[in-house]
Amino acid sequence: MVLNCLGLKREDISTYQDYVLPNGLYLRLRISNHGVNLSTWFNKNKEQRDEDPLLPKLNKSTNIAISFAPNEEECAEKGIDFPQKAINKTRVKTDAGNNVKPQFSVGHIQYASWLLTDTDTELIATAIKAFTENGVYTDPFGLSSGKIIAWNDTSNLPPQKLTKSTNTIKLKESDLRNIVKECVCGILNESKKKVGINGYYIAKNGCDYEYNGEKYHSVISVIHKSEKQKYHIGEDDHCYVFYIELGGKTERYENPYIFDELLEAIKMLPEPS
């Protein structure tokens, strides 16, 4: 269903898609019903680069895997435990038969397919589409929704080495004052936007949004740090109502999933007027 929403075709069990953004960022996306096997990623990339040597290696791209765990009936048919948590295989077998740690990472999110509604599926598809446009995947639910089984970064990247520089930079007193001023302003701005565990911050004074052609101002809003996804809480006939804004389009959030930052925002609400 997610593939249909995105206009993609299912190829065997996994579907791989590559995207190149106008700024040159190279994205690799995989949608499947099983965990991450870095050896598969490595071999597929190697095959692609054999055909096109200009394609970047995996450590030069942003790699995201979205998987959907099978439901109880599917697990029973396969004779496996339910729920089946993805097993991420983090080693690559070389042509010589050695298992080695690859020098790239894959961000992996696994959803509980049996808990997802059609609306949920559309939200995931919208988030994936946004990823293909800006290089950032923003999960629409949050860990506290119970719809995510696994969320991890399958990575074997070595720690970066610090290199000493022999270059000397001379600064005037005015340059130093400007640097300090910029740092202080940056810290103050960040303190106003305290980003939570799911990547959202709370706009306590609310913000403007448009719904059905009319402009409104929310009582309070929860906004992703990418500014691509926003949750607005407004008033309607002495009740609070929820709205979700994705890609500039706002809809009523009929069955809200309350993640950490949204719960914190709800606690801040005054009595409805």
Sequence and secondary structure as in RCSB ss.txt:
>XXXX:A:sequence
MVLNCLGLKREDISTYQDYVLPNGLYLRLRISNHGVNLSTWFNKNKEQRDEDPLLPKLNKSTNIAISFAPNEEEC
AEKGIDFPQKAINKTRVKTDAGNNVKPQFSVGHIQYASWLLTDTDTELIATAIKAFTENGVYTDPFGLSSGKIIA
WNDTSNLPPQKLTKSTNTIKLKESDLRNIVKECVCGILNESKKKVGINGYYIAKNGCDYEYNGEKYHSVISVIHK
SEKQKYHIGEDDHCYVFYIELGGKTERYENPYIFDELLEAIKMLPEPS
>XXXX:A:secstr
 HHHHHT    TT EEEEEE TTS EEEEEEESS  BHHHHHHHHHHHHHH TTS  GGGSEEEEEEEE  HHHH
HHHT  SS     B  EE TTS EE  S EEEEEEEEGGG  HHHHHHHHHHHHHHHHHS    SS GGGS EEE
EEEEE                 HHHHHHHHHHHHHHHHHHHHS   TTSEEEETT  EEEETTEEEE SEEEEET
TSSEEEEEEEETTEEEEEEEETTEEEE SS    HHHHHHHHT     
